[in-house]
Amino acid sequence: ADFAVWQRGWLQGEQLAAALGWWQEQLRGVPQVLDLPADRPRPATEALRGRHHPVHFDAALTGGLRELSRREQSTRFMLAAALAASLFHRLSGQDRLIVGTLNANRNRIELEPLFGFFLTQLPLAIDLTGDPPFRELLGRVRAVALGAYAHQDLPFGKLVEVMQPERTLGRMPLVQALVQLFDLQAAAVPDPGLSLRLDPVETYDGNTRYDAMFALFEGADTIHGYLEANAEIFDGTTGARMVHLFLAHAAAVAADPTLRLSALPAFPDALRHQVLHEWNDTGDAPSPPSVVEELTSRAARTPRALAWQGDGWSLTYAELAERSHRLAAVLRGLGAGPEVLIGLFLERTAELPVALLGILRTGAAYLPLDTTHPPERRAFVLEDAGAALVLTQERLRSQLPPEIPVLCLDSGAEEIQPIEPIRPIRPIDPATRAYVMYTSGSTGRPKGV
């Protein structure tokens, strides 16, 4: 009660204005939302379900990080906050972001012996612009943290009240990510005058109020703890990847603190191997079946199913497969094969799908010719494309240039005799052309593509 009375009396007039002014200047222009990529949409209402993911720095890594913080004259908390900021920067792409921390708020000697809850939350506005080396980022975090400690008397609720950030039930105002580092060695030493022993007890109610919170505990030789992630928007595997990437960043900067943020690992080692080697192993990927192979497979499964129907004509899959195979045998005898171009000048009868598939069976390419186009255009297209043959019908033959070889599928039916047995399909090279289409061209002159 005495502390509350003192705080209300202190937070008035110029004192309050100065404290608010400092924090407002620190947060000016900094996004008030940390937009971490989520696995699912954020609930419209507040949901507290969380999930813990263990974090462990072994003795070698802990020693390297302690040496780094000593050289850079920074506390281990400042180093942990800088590592968290580099992680959130990599995940969100934000160059300026807020990382929060909880502060004991016992910055006066009179408060040390008092029982009570004096905890306050400090939003650290961290600037990562310019792709700085990690040691420079650590210096920036150090300066921000020291300034925040010097202005910790302003209650976080008062700052939120004045700044009035956009509020949603599913997201905490200003601070959505938090970092904490606790000194287990200091906490484990009770007053020697008391017969007390302090043993830590881990408790977790399964809830979280932040999207991501790193709680780290520093022991004699190692640092351990957990990432508490919002289970409403993050899968368990996503939280685990965050931890692995956090540890990868820590190992990288412990080895070389001059690395720029862009040079820090984008993936943990295991995930990097999975992405580059396991997911990208396309050497043995099977080629997709060709349209001819698909047709043959369908004809074997459902031979009597209707494949084509129109103008009084109908073909089952078995009939379509057999007729196109017989036509392909004739076309091969006439020189059809890969890169050979064969024209299609047919009306929409059952002969059209037979002709198209017959050409593809040989590995040749087809050249569709529109029956409504003028003869001059057809003649140009055939000459320009270099068609070796045209499949047509007797009633359309007179509309083709006399010098082009033709095969009439209606009057030339005797040339297309049954072949027993039907031979296996020859593999079709997917690198060869399958067809040539002629457009009007930008100049009005037809152009084949």
FENMOLIN-V708954 format. One line per field, one symbol per residue. ss: DSSP state (A for helix, B for strand, O for the rest). phi: phi as a letter, one per 30 degrees, with the letter a starting at -180 (. if undefined). psi: psi as a letter, one per 40 degrees, with the letter a starting at -180 (. if undefined). Layout:
ss = ???
phi = ???
psi = ???
//
This chain:
ss = OAAAAAAAAAOOAAAAAAAAAAAAAAAOOOOOOOOOOOOOOOOOOOOOBBBBBBBBBOAAAAAAAAAAAAAOOOOAAAAAAAAAAAAAAAAAOOOBBBBBBBBOOOOOAAAOOOOOOOOBBBBBBBBOOOOOBAAAAAAAAAAAAAAAAAOOOOOAAAAAAAAOOOOBOOBOOOOOBBBBBBBAAAAOOOOOOOOOOOOOOOOOOOBOOOOBBBBBBBOOOOBBBBBBBBOOOOOAAAAAAAAAAAAAAAAAAAAOOOOBAAAOOOOOAAAAAAAAAAOOOOOOOOOOOOAAAAAAAAAAAOOOOBBBBBOOBBBBAAAAAAAAAAAAAAAAAOOOOOOOBBBBBOOOOAAAAAAAAAAAAAOOBBBBOOOOOOAAAAAAAAAAAOOOBBBBOAAAAAAOOOOOOBBBOOOOAAAOOOOOOOOOOOOOOOOOOOBOOBBOOOOOOOBBO
phi = .ddddddddddbhdddddddddddddcdidedbccddcdaddedcdbcdbacbdbbcddddddddddddddchbdddedddddddddddddciddbacccbccdicdbdddddddlccebccdcdcccdihdddddeedddeddddddddbddddedddddddhddcbdcbddiccbbbbbccdddddcddddcdbbcbdbdbacicacbdabcccbccdbbbblacccdddbcdddddddedddedddddddddaddddedcdedbdedddddddcddcdcdcdddddddddddddddddbdcddcaalhicabddddddddddddddddddcjdleidcbdcbbddcdddddddddddddidccbdbddcddeddddddddddiddabcbbedceddceddddbbddcdcdddccebbdddeddecdddddcabcccdidcjcebdb
psi = ddddddddddgibdddddddddddddehehhehhghhieiihidihhehihihihhhidddddddddddddefiidddddddddddddddddehehihhiihhdfgehddedeiiihehihhhhhhheiegiiddddddddddddddddefeehiddddddddfihhidehihdhehihihihddddehiheeigihhhihhiheeiieidhhhhihhadeihiaihhihedehiddddddddddddddddddddgeehideeihdiidddddddddddegedehiiiiidddddddddddgdeihdihifeiihidddddddddddddddddeeiahehhhihgiigaedddddddddddeeiiighhheeiidddddddddddfhdihhaideedeeihdehiihhedefddegiihhihiihhhhheeiidihhhidideehihh.
//
